[in-house]
Amino acid sequence: MQPDAEVRLPADGAYVAVLRMATAGLAARLDFTLDDIEDLRMAVGEASAILLEGARPGGRLIARFRLKPGRIEVEVSVDAVNPSQPDTSSFAWQVLTSTAADVRAEAGDDVLRIGLAVNSTTSSAPA
């Protein structure tokens, strides 16, 4: 399934702010509340931080967005060296799972991915 929006950046922590800003802009277009936007920005930032730990030097950080009424689903991935599942007991993972409705991680084929979703608290539309 094609994403509604996609952002491709170098896999470098300096670009996470750009990704967080793009994420906030998309959420604002869907009329998310300021709190929901901040939760989504934080979740994407934490997912990126987790992924960048295993990123291949010179690799890419890619975020694919699926926009639905009252919900944004994001898949963040990096080109990775020997990808492995993130440590689910880490503080970053705890922050991620507390700010997103659904979180999953996949490792394989030189790519590490984290998928997450955030629902708008003001939307009456089904997710």
CNS distance restraints for C-alpha pairs under 8 A (distance, minus, plus):
assign (resid   3 and name CA) (resid  64 and name CA) 5.67 0.50 0.50
assign (resid   3 and name CA) (resid  65 and name CA) 5.49 0.50 0.50
assign (resid   3 and name CA) (resid  66 and name CA) 5.24 0.50 0.50
assign (resid   4 and name CA) (resid  64 and name CA) 7.55 0.50 0.50
assign (resid   4 and name CA) (resid  65 and name CA) 5.76 0.50 0.50
assign (resid   4 and name CA) (resid  66 and name CA) 5.16 0.50 0.50
assign (resid   4 and name CA) (resid  67 and name CA) 6.36 0.50 0.50
assign (resid   5 and name CA) (resid  64 and name CA) 5.95 0.50 0.50
assign (resid   5 and name CA) (resid  65 and name CA) 5.12 0.50 0.50
assign (resid   5 and name CA) (resid  66 and name CA) 6.94 0.50 0.50
assign (resid   6 and name CA) (resid  62 and name CA) 7.17 0.50 0.50
assign (resid   6 and name CA) (resid  63 and name CA) 5.62 0.50 0.50
assign (resid   6 and name CA) (resid  64 and name CA) 4.45 0.50 0.50
assign (resid   6 and name CA) (resid  65 and name CA) 6.09 0.50 0.50
assign (resid   7 and name CA) (resid  19 and name CA) 7.27 0.50 0.50
assign (resid   7 and name CA) (resid  62 and name CA) 5.70 0.50 0.50
assign (resid   7 and name CA) (resid  63 and name CA) 5.21 0.50 0.50
assign (resid   7 and name CA) (resid  64 and name CA) 6.60 0.50 0.50
assign (resid   8 and name CA) (resid  60 and name CA) 6.72 0.50 0.50
assign (resid   8 and name CA) (resid  61 and name CA) 5.91 0.50 0.50
assign (resid   8 and name CA) (resid  62 and name CA) 4.54 0.50 0.50
assign (resid   8 and name CA) (resid  63 and name CA) 6.62 0.50 0.50
assign (resid   9 and name CA) (resid  15 and name CA) 6.73 0.50 0.50
assign (resid   9 and name CA) (resid  60 and name CA) 5.73 0.50 0.50
assign (resid   9 and name CA) (resid  61 and name CA) 5.12 0.50 0.50
assign (resid   9 and name CA) (resid  62 and name CA) 6.28 0.50 0.50
assign (resid  10 and name CA) (resid  15 and name CA) 6.97 0.50 0.50
assign (resid  10 and name CA) (resid  58 and name CA) 6.90 0.50 0.50
assign (resid  10 and name CA) (resid  59 and name CA) 6.19 0.50 0.50
assign (resid  10 and name CA) (resid  60 and name CA) 4.61 0.50 0.50
assign (resid  10 and name CA) (resid  61 and name CA) 5.60 0.50 0.50
assign (resid  11 and name CA) (resid  15 and name CA) 7.51 0.50 0.50
assign (resid  11 and name CA) (resid  52 and name CA) 6.50 0.50 0.50
assign (resid  11 and name CA) (resid  55 and name CA) 6.54 0.50 0.50
assign (resid  11 and name CA) (resid  56 and name CA) 7.70 0.50 0.50
assign (resid  11 and name CA) (resid  57 and name CA) 7.44 0.50 0.50
assign (resid  11 and name CA) (resid  58 and name CA) 6.75 0.50 0.50
assign (resid  11 and name CA) (resid  59 and name CA) 5.34 0.50 0.50
assign (resid  11 and name CA) (resid  60 and name CA) 4.57 0.50 0.50
assign (resid  11 and name CA) (resid  61 and name CA) 4.55 0.50 0.50
assign (resid  11 and name CA) (resid  78 and name CA) 6.66 0.50 0.50
assign (resid  11 and name CA) (resid  79 and name CA) 7.89 0.50 0.50
assign (resid  12 and name CA) (resid  16 and name CA) 7.42 0.50 0.50
assign (resid  12 and name CA) (resid  52 and name CA) 7.00 0.50 0.50
assign (resid  12 and name CA) (resid  61 and name CA) 7.71 0.50 0.50
assign (resid  13 and name CA) (resid  49 and name CA) 7.32 0.50 0.50
assign (resid  13 and name CA) (resid  52 and name CA) 7.14 0.50 0.50
assign (resid  15 and name CA) (resid  19 and name CA) 6.61 0.50 0.50
assign (resid  16 and name CA) (resid  20 and name CA) 6.13 0.50 0.50
assign (resid  16 and name CA) (resid  45 and name CA) 6.45 0.50 0.50
assign (resid  16 and name CA) (resid  48 and name CA) 6.83 0.50 0.50
assign (resid  17 and name CA) (resid  21 and name CA) 6.15 0.50 0.50
assign (resid  17 and name CA) (resid  45 and name CA) 7.82 0.50 0.50
assign (resid  18 and name CA) (resid  22 and name CA) 6.28 0.50 0.50
assign (resid  19 and name CA) (resid  23 and name CA) 6.12 0.50 0.50
assign (resid  19 and name CA) (resid  44 and name CA) 7.83 0.50 0.50
assign (resid  19 and name CA) (resid  45 and name CA) 7.92 0.50 0.50
assign (resid  19 and name CA) (resid  63 and name CA) 7.81 0.50 0.50
assign (resid  20 and name CA) (resid  24 and name CA) 6.23 0.50 0.50
assign (resid  20 and name CA) (resid  41 and name CA) 5.17 0.50 0.50
assign (resid  20 and name CA) (resid  42 and name CA) 7.73 0.50 0.50
assign (resid  20 and name CA) (resid  44 and name CA) 6.52 0.50 0.50
assign (resid  20 and name CA) (resid  45 and name CA) 6.32 0.50 0.50
assign (resid  21 and name CA) (resid  25 and name CA) 6.27 0.50 0.50
assign (resid  21 and name CA) (resid  41 and name CA) 7.54 0.50 0.50
assign (resid  22 and name CA) (resid  26 and name CA) 6.37 0.50 0.50
assign (resid  23 and name CA) (resid  27 and name CA) 6.31 0.50 0.50
assign (resid  23 and name CA) (resid  40 and name CA) 7.31 0.50 0.50
assign (resid  23 and name CA) (resid  41 and name CA) 6.22 0.50 0.50
assign (resid  23 and name CA) (resid  44 and name CA) 7.73 0.50 0.50
assign (resid  24 and name CA) (resid  28 and name CA) 6.08 0.50 0.50
assign (resid  24 and name CA) (resid  37 and name CA) 5.68 0.50 0.50
assign (resid  24 and name CA) (resid  38 and name CA) 7.46 0.50 0.50
assign (resid  24 and name CA) (resid  40 and name CA) 7.34 0.50 0.50
assign (resid  24 and name CA) (resid  41 and name CA) 6.09 0.50 0.50
assign (resid  25 and name CA) (resid  29 and name CA) 6.34 0.50 0.50
assign (resid  26 and name CA) (resid  30 and name CA) 6.67 0.50 0.50
assign (resid  27 and name CA) (resid  31 and name CA) 6.56 0.50 0.50
assign (resid  27 and name CA) (resid  32 and name CA) 5.55 0.50 0.50
assign (resid  27 and name CA) (resid  37 and name CA) 5.90 0.50 0.50
assign (resid  27 and name CA) (resid  40 and name CA) 7.95 0.50 0.50
assign (resid  27 and name CA) (resid  72 and name CA) 7.30 0.50 0.50
assign (resid  28 and name CA) (resid  32 and name CA) 5.50 0.50 0.50
assign (resid  28 and name CA) (resid  33 and name CA) 7.62 0.50 0.50
assign (resid  28 and name CA) (resid  37 and name CA) 6.98 0.50 0.50
assign (resid  30 and name CA) (resid  69 and name CA) 7.34 0.50 0.50
assign (resid  30 and name CA) (resid  70 and name CA) 7.08 0.50 0.50
assign (resid  32 and name CA) (resid  36 and name CA) 5.78 0.50 0.50
assign (resid  32 and name CA) (resid  37 and name CA) 6.03 0.50 0.50
assign (resid  32 and name CA) (resid  70 and name CA) 7.46 0.50 0.50
assign (resid  32 and name CA) (resid 120 and name CA) 5.42 0.50 0.50
assign (resid  32 and name CA) (resid 121 and name CA) 7.59 0.50 0.50
assign (resid  32 and name CA) (resid 122 and name CA) 7.21 0.50 0.50
assign (resid  33 and name CA) (resid  37 and name CA) 6.13 0.50 0.50
assign (resid  33 and name CA) (resid 120 and name CA) 7.03 0.50 0.50
assign (resid  33 and name CA) (resid 121 and name CA) 7.39 0.50 0.50
assign (resid  33 and name CA) (resid 122 and name CA) 7.12 0.50 0.50
assign (resid  34 and name CA) (resid  38 and name CA) 6.16 0.50 0.50
assign (resid  35 and name CA) (resid  39 and name CA) 6.19 0.50 0.50
assign (resid  36 and name CA) (resid  40 and name CA) 6.20 0.50 0.50
assign (resid  36 and name CA) (resid 118 and name CA) 7.57 0.50 0.50
assign (resid  36 and name CA) (resid 119 and name CA) 7.57 0.50 0.50
assign (resid  36 and name CA) (resid 120 and name CA) 6.08 0.50 0.50
assign (resid  36 and name CA) (resid 121 and name CA) 7.06 0.50 0.50
assign (resid  37 and name CA) (resid  41 and name CA) 6.10 0.50 0.50
assign (resid  38 and name CA) (resid  42 and name CA) 5.98 0.50 0.50
assign (resid  39 and name CA) (resid  43 and name CA) 6.06 0.50 0.50
assign (resid  39 and name CA) (resid  99 and name CA) 5.21 0.50 0.50
assign (resid  39 and name CA) (resid 100 and name CA) 7.12 0.50 0.50
assign (resid  39 and name CA) (resid 118 and name CA) 7.74 0.50 0.50
assign (resid  40 and name CA) (resid  44 and name CA) 6.13 0.50 0.50
assign (resid  40 and name CA) (resid  99 and name CA) 6.92 0.50 0.50
assign (resid  40 and name CA) (resid 100 and name CA) 6.93 0.50 0.50
assign (resid  40 and name CA) (resid 118 and name CA) 6.19 0.50 0.50
assign (resid  41 and name CA) (resid  45 and name CA) 6.08 0.50 0.50
assign (resid  42 and name CA) (resid  46 and name CA) 6.09 0.50 0.50
assign (resid  42 and name CA) (resid  96 and name CA) 7.53 0.50 0.50
assign (resid  42 and name CA) (resid  99 and name CA) 7.17 0.50 0.50
assign (resid  43 and name CA) (resid  47 and name CA) 6.05 0.50 0.50
assign (resid  43 and name CA) (resid  95 and name CA) 7.37 0.50 0.50
assign (resid  43 and name CA) (resid  96 and name CA) 4.99 0.50 0.50
assign (resid  43 and name CA) (resid  97 and name CA) 7.87 0.50 0.50
assign (resid  43 and name CA) (resid  99 and name CA) 5.78 0.50 0.50
assign (resid  43 and name CA) (resid 100 and name CA) 6.24 0.50 0.50
assign (resid  43 and name CA) (resid 116 and name CA) 7.85 0.50 0.50
assign (resid  44 and name CA) (resid  48 and name CA) 6.04 0.50 0.50
assign (resid  44 and name CA) (resid  74 and name CA) 7.88 0.50 0.50
assign (resid  44 and name CA) (resid  76 and name CA) 7.62 0.50 0.50
assign (resid  45 and name CA) (resid  49 and name CA) 6.19 0.50 0.50
assign (resid  46 and name CA) (resid  50 and name CA) 6.19 0.50 0.50
assign (resid  46 and name CA) (resid  92 and name CA) 5.89 0.50 0.50
assign (resid  46 and name CA) (resid  93 and name CA) 7.42 0.50 0.50
assign (resid  46 and name CA) (resid  95 and name CA) 7.22 0.50 0.50
assign (resid  46 and name CA) (resid  96 and name CA) 5.89 0.50 0.50
assign (resid  47 and name CA) (resid  51 and name CA) 6.19 0.50 0.50
assign (resid  47 and name CA) (resid  76 and name CA) 7.04 0.50 0.50
assign (resid  47 and name CA) (resid  92 and name CA) 7.89 0.50 0.50
assign (resid  47 and name CA) (resid  93 and name CA) 7.83 0.50 0.50
assign (resid  47 and name CA) (resid  96 and name CA) 6.71 0.50 0.50
assign (resid  47 and name CA) (resid 114 and name CA) 6.43 0.50 0.50
assign (resid  48 and name CA) (resid  52 and name CA) 5.94 0.50 0.50
assign (resid  48 and name CA) (resid  61 and name CA) 7.91 0.50 0.50
assign (resid  48 and name CA) (resid  76 and name CA) 6.89 0.50 0.50
assign (resid  48 and name CA) (resid  77 and name CA) 7.95 0.50 0.50
assign (resid  49 and name CA) (resid  53 and name CA) 6.66 0.50 0.50
assign (resid  49 and name CA) (resid  92 and name CA) 7.91 0.50 0.50
assign (resid  50 and name CA) (resid  54 and name CA) 7.78 0.50 0.50
assign (resid  50 and name CA) (resid  86 and name CA) 7.02 0.50 0.50
assign (resid  50 and name CA) (resid  92 and name CA) 6.96 0.50 0.50
assign (resid  50 and name CA) (resid  93 and name CA) 7.72 0.50 0.50
assign (resid  51 and name CA) (resid  55 and name CA) 6.41 0.50 0.50
assign (resid  51 and name CA) (resid  77 and name CA) 7.00 0.50 0.50
assign (resid  51 and name CA) (resid  78 and name CA) 6.38 0.50 0.50
assign (resid  51 and name CA) (resid  86 and name CA) 7.96 0.50 0.50
assign (resid  51 and name CA) (resid 112 and name CA) 6.70 0.50 0.50
assign (resid  51 and name CA) (resid 113 and name CA) 7.34 0.50 0.50
assign (resid  51 and name CA) (resid 114 and name CA) 7.75 0.50 0.50
assign (resid  52 and name CA) (resid  78 and name CA) 7.06 0.50 0.50
assign (resid  54 and name CA) (resid  80 and name CA) 5.63 0.50 0.50
assign (resid  54 and name CA) (resid  81 and name CA) 6.41 0.50 0.50
assign (resid  54 and name CA) (resid  82 and name CA) 7.86 0.50 0.50
assign (resid  54 and name CA) (resid  83 and name CA) 6.65 0.50 0.50
assign (resid  54 and name CA) (resid 112 and name CA) 7.93 0.50 0.50
assign (resid  55 and name CA) (resid  59 and name CA) 6.61 0.50 0.50
assign (resid  55 and name CA) (resid  78 and name CA) 5.78 0.50 0.50
assign (resid  55 and name CA) (resid  79 and name CA) 5.67 0.50 0.50
assign (resid  55 and name CA) (resid  80 and name CA) 4.40 0.50 0.50
assign (resid  55 and name CA) (resid  81 and name CA) 6.39 0.50 0.50
assign (resid  56 and name CA) (resid  78 and name CA) 7.71 0.50 0.50
assign (resid  56 and name CA) (resid  79 and name CA) 5.62 0.50 0.50
assign (resid  56 and name CA) (resid  80 and name CA) 4.66 0.50 0.50
assign (resid  56 and name CA) (resid  81 and name CA) 5.31 0.50 0.50
assign (resid  59 and name CA) (resid  78 and name CA) 6.85 0.50 0.50
assign (resid  59 and name CA) (resid  79 and name CA) 5.24 0.50 0.50
assign (resid  59 and name CA) (resid  80 and name CA) 7.49 0.50 0.50
assign (resid  60 and name CA) (resid  78 and name CA) 5.54 0.50 0.50
assign (resid  60 and name CA) (resid  79 and name CA) 5.77 0.50 0.50
assign (resid  61 and name CA) (resid  76 and name CA) 7.15 0.50 0.50
assign (resid  61 and name CA) (resid  77 and name CA) 5.78 0.50 0.50
assign (resid  61 and name CA) (resid  78 and name CA) 4.67 0.50 0.50
assign (resid  61 and name CA) (resid  79 and name CA) 7.18 0.50 0.50
assign (resid  62 and name CA) (resid  75 and name CA) 7.97 0.50 0.50
assign (resid  62 and name CA) (resid  76 and name CA) 5.61 0.50 0.50
assign (resid  62 and name CA) (resid  77 and name CA) 5.25 0.50 0.50
assign (resid  62 and name CA) (resid  78 and name CA) 6.36 0.50 0.50
assign (resid  63 and name CA) (resid  74 and name CA) 6.54 0.50 0.50
assign (resid  63 and name CA) (resid  75 and name CA) 5.54 0.50 0.50
assign (resid  63 and name CA) (resid  76 and name CA) 4.34 0.50 0.50
assign (resid  63 and name CA) (resid  77 and name CA) 6.49 0.50 0.50
assign (resid  64 and name CA) (resid  74 and name CA) 5.59 0.50 0.50
assign (resid  64 and name CA) (resid  75 and name CA) 5.18 0.50 0.50
assign (resid  64 and name CA) (resid  76 and name CA) 6.52 0.50 0.50
assign (resid  65 and name CA) (resid  72 and name CA) 6.86 0.50 0.50
assign (resid  65 and name CA) (resid  73 and name CA) 5.73 0.50 0.50
assign (resid  65 and name CA) (resid  74 and name CA) 4.64 0.50 0.50
assign (resid  65 and name CA) (resid  75 and name CA) 6.67 0.50 0.50
assign (resid  66 and name CA) (resid  72 and name CA) 5.86 0.50 0.50
assign (resid  66 and name CA) (resid  73 and name CA) 5.06 0.50 0.50
assign (resid  66 and name CA) (resid  74 and name CA) 6.43 0.50 0.50
assign (resid  67 and name CA) (resid  71 and name CA) 6.39 0.50 0.50
assign (resid  67 and name CA) (resid  72 and name CA) 4.87 0.50 0.50
assign (resid  67 and name CA) (resid  73 and name CA) 6.55 0.50 0.50
assign (resid  68 and name CA) (resid  72 and name CA) 6.01 0.50 0.50
assign (resid  68 and name CA) (resid  73 and name CA) 7.99 0.50 0.50
assign (resid  68 and name CA) (resid 127 and name CA) 6.99 0.50 0.50
assign (resid  69 and name CA) (resid 123 and name CA) 7.53 0.50 0.50
assign (resid  69 and name CA) (resid 125 and name CA) 5.98 0.50 0.50
assign (resid  69 and name CA) (resid 126 and name CA) 7.13 0.50 0.50
assign (resid  69 and name CA) (resid 127 and name CA) 6.53 0.50 0.50
assign (resid  70 and name CA) (resid 119 and name CA) 5.62 0.50 0.50
assign (resid  70 and name CA) (resid 120 and name CA) 4.85 0.50 0.50
assign (resid  70 and name CA) (resid 121 and name CA) 7.78 0.50 0.50
assign (resid  70 and name CA) (resid 122 and name CA) 7.74 0.50 0.50
assign (resid  70 and name CA) (resid 123 and name CA) 5.11 0.50 0.50
assign (resid  70 and name CA) (resid 124 and name CA) 7.47 0.50 0.50
assign (resid  70 and name CA) (resid 125 and name CA) 6.09 0.50 0.50
assign (resid  70 and name CA) (resid 126 and name CA) 7.21 0.50 0.50
assign (resid  70 and name CA) (resid 127 and name CA) 6.15 0.50 0.50
assign (resid  71 and name CA) (resid 117 and name CA) 6.90 0.50 0.50
assign (resid  71 and name CA) (resid 118 and name CA) 5.73 0.50 0.50
assign (resid  71 and name CA) (resid 119 and name CA) 4.30 0.50 0.50
assign (resid  71 and name CA) (resid 120 and name CA) 5.91 0.50 0.50
assign (resid  71 and name CA) (resid 127 and name CA) 5.91 0.50 0.50
assign (resid  72 and name CA) (resid 117 and name CA) 5.58 0.50 0.50
assign (resid  72 and name CA) (resid 118 and name CA) 5.55 0.50 0.50
assign (resid  72 and name CA) (resid 119 and name CA) 6.55 0.50 0.50
assign (resid  73 and name CA) (resid 115 and name CA) 7.32 0.50 0.50
assign (resid  73 and name CA) (resid 116 and name CA) 5.78 0.50 0.50
assign (resid  73 and name CA) (resid 117 and name CA) 4.21 0.50 0.50
assign (resid  73 and name CA) (resid 118 and name CA) 6.64 0.50 0.50
assign (resid  74 and name CA) (resid 115 and name CA) 5.67 0.50 0.50
assign (resid  74 and name CA) (resid 116 and name CA) 5.36 0.50 0.50
assign (resid  74 and name CA) (resid 117 and name CA) 6.10 0.50 0.50
assign (resid  75 and name CA) (resid 113 and name CA) 6.71 0.50 0.50
assign (resid  75 and name CA) (resid 114 and name CA) 5.73 0.50 0.50
assign (resid  75 and name CA) (resid 115 and name CA) 4.21 0.50 0.50
assign (resid  75 and name CA) (resid 116 and name CA) 6.41 0.50 0.50
assign (resid  76 and name CA) (resid 113 and name CA) 5.65 0.50 0.50
assign (resid  76 and name CA) (resid 114 and name CA) 5.38 0.50 0.50
assign (resid  76 and name CA) (resid 115 and name CA) 6.28 0.50 0.50
assign (resid  77 and name CA) (resid 111 and name CA) 6.69 0.50 0.50
assign (resid  77 and name CA) (resid 112 and name CA) 5.50 0.50 0.50
assign (resid  77 and name CA) (resid 113 and name CA) 4.20 0.50 0.50
assign (resid  77 and name CA) (resid 114 and name CA) 6.38 0.50 0.50
assign (resid  78 and name CA) (resid 111 and name CA) 5.73 0.50 0.50
assign (resid  78 and name CA) (resid 112 and name CA) 5.56 0.50 0.50
assign (resid  78 and name CA) (resid 113 and name CA) 6.71 0.50 0.50
assign (resid  79 and name CA) (resid 110 and name CA) 5.90 0.50 0.50
assign (resid  79 and name CA) (resid 111 and name CA) 4.73 0.50 0.50
assign (resid  79 and name CA) (resid 112 and name CA) 6.66 0.50 0.50
assign (resid  80 and name CA) (resid 110 and name CA) 4.96 0.50 0.50
assign (resid  80 and name CA) (resid 111 and name CA) 5.03 0.50 0.50
assign (resid  80 and name CA) (resid 112 and name CA) 6.05 0.50 0.50
assign (resid  81 and name CA) (resid 110 and name CA) 5.98 0.50 0.50
assign (resid  81 and name CA) (resid 111 and name CA) 7.88 0.50 0.50
assign (resid  82 and name CA) (resid 110 and name CA) 6.41 0.50 0.50
assign (resid  83 and name CA) (resid 107 and name CA) 5.34 0.50 0.50
assign (resid  83 and name CA) (resid 108 and name CA) 6.09 0.50 0.50
assign (resid  83 and name CA) (resid 109 and name CA) 7.88 0.50 0.50
assign (resid  83 and name CA) (resid 110 and name CA) 6.07 0.50 0.50
assign (resid  83 and name CA) (resid 111 and name CA) 6.36 0.50 0.50
assign (resid  83 and name CA) (resid 112 and name CA) 5.72 0.50 0.50
assign (resid  84 and name CA) (resid 107 and name CA) 5.31 0.50 0.50
assign (resid  84 and name CA) (resid 108 and name CA) 7.50 0.50 0.50
assign (resid  84 and name CA) (resid 112 and name CA) 7.28 0.50 0.50
assign (resid  85 and name CA) (resid 105 and name CA) 6.61 0.50 0.50
assign (resid  85 and name CA) (resid 106 and name CA) 6.51 0.50 0.50
assign (resid  85 and name CA) (resid 107 and name CA) 5.77 0.50 0.50
assign (resid  85 and name CA) (resid 112 and name CA) 7.84 0.50 0.50
assign (resid  86 and name CA) (resid  93 and name CA) 7.88 0.50 0.50
assign (resid  86 and name CA) (resid 105 and name CA) 7.28 0.50 0.50
assign (resid  87 and name CA) (resid  93 and name CA) 7.18 0.50 0.50
assign (resid  88 and name CA) (resid  93 and name CA) 5.50 0.50 0.50
assign (resid  88 and name CA) (resid  94 and name CA) 7.29 0.50 0.50
assign (resid  89 and name CA) (resid  93 and name CA) 6.66 0.50 0.50
assign (resid  89 and name CA) (resid  94 and name CA) 6.99 0.50 0.50
assign (resid  90 and name CA) (resid  94 and name CA) 6.39 0.50 0.50
assign (resid  91 and name CA) (resid  95 and name CA) 6.24 0.50 0.50
assign (resid  92 and name CA) (resid  96 and name CA) 6.14 0.50 0.50
assign (resid  93 and name CA) (resid  97 and name CA) 6.13 0.50 0.50
assign (resid  94 and name CA) (resid  98 and name CA) 6.13 0.50 0.50
assign (resid  95 and name CA) (resid  99 and name CA) 6.29 0.50 0.50
assign (resid  96 and name CA) (resid 100 and name CA) 6.21 0.50 0.50
assign (resid  96 and name CA) (resid 103 and name CA) 7.72 0.50 0.50
assign (resid  97 and name CA) (resid 101 and name CA) 7.25 0.50 0.50
assign (resid  97 and name CA) (resid 102 and name CA) 7.33 0.50 0.50
assign (resid  97 and name CA) (resid 103 and name CA) 6.29 0.50 0.50
assign (resid  99 and name CA) (resid 118 and name CA) 7.64 0.50 0.50
assign (resid 100 and name CA) (resid 116 and name CA) 6.20 0.50 0.50
assign (resid 100 and name CA) (resid 117 and name CA) 5.65 0.50 0.50
assign (resid 100 and name CA) (resid 118 and name CA) 5.03 0.50 0.50
assign (resid 100 and name CA) (resid 119 and name CA) 7.99 0.50 0.50
assign (resid 101 and name CA) (resid 116 and name CA) 7.14 0.50 0.50
assign (resid 101 and name CA) (resid 117 and name CA) 5.50 0.50 0.50
assign (resid 101 and name CA) (resid 118 and name CA) 5.26 0.50 0.50
assign (resid 101 and name CA) (resid 119 and name CA) 6.78 0.50 0.50
assign (resid 102 and name CA) (resid 115 and name CA) 7.77 0.50 0.50
assign (resid 102 and name CA) (resid 116 and name CA) 5.23 0.50 0.50
assign (resid 102 and name CA) (resid 117 and name CA) 5.22 0.50 0.50
assign (resid 102 and name CA) (resid 118 and name CA) 7.31 0.50 0.50
assign (resid 103 and name CA) (resid 114 and name CA) 7.06 0.50 0.50
assign (resid 103 and name CA) (resid 115 and name CA) 5.62 0.50 0.50
assign (resid 103 and name CA) (resid 116 and name CA) 4.42 0.50 0.50
assign (resid 103 and name CA) (resid 117 and name CA) 6.87 0.50 0.50
assign (resid 104 and name CA) (resid 114 and name CA) 5.64 0.50 0.50
assign (resid 104 and name CA) (resid 115 and name CA) 5.18 0.50 0.50
assign (resid 104 and name CA) (resid 116 and name CA) 6.53 0.50 0.50
assign (resid 105 and name CA) (resid 112 and name CA) 7.58 0.50 0.50
assign (resid 105 and name CA) (resid 113 and name CA) 5.60 0.50 0.50
assign (resid 105 and name CA) (resid 114 and name CA) 4.37 0.50 0.50
assign (resid 105 and name CA) (resid 115 and name CA) 6.28 0.50 0.50
assign (resid 106 and name CA) (resid 112 and name CA) 5.93 0.50 0.50
assign (resid 106 and name CA) (resid 113 and name CA) 5.15 0.50 0.50
assign (resid 106 and name CA) (resid 114 and name CA) 6.45 0.50 0.50
assign (resid 107 and name CA) (resid 111 and name CA) 6.12 0.50 0.50
assign (resid 107 and name CA) (resid 112 and name CA) 4.59 0.50 0.50
assign (resid 107 and name CA) (resid 113 and name CA) 6.39 0.50 0.50
assign (resid 108 and name CA) (resid 112 and name CA) 6.47 0.50 0.50
assign (resid 119 and name CA) (resid 127 and name CA) 7.30 0.50 0.50
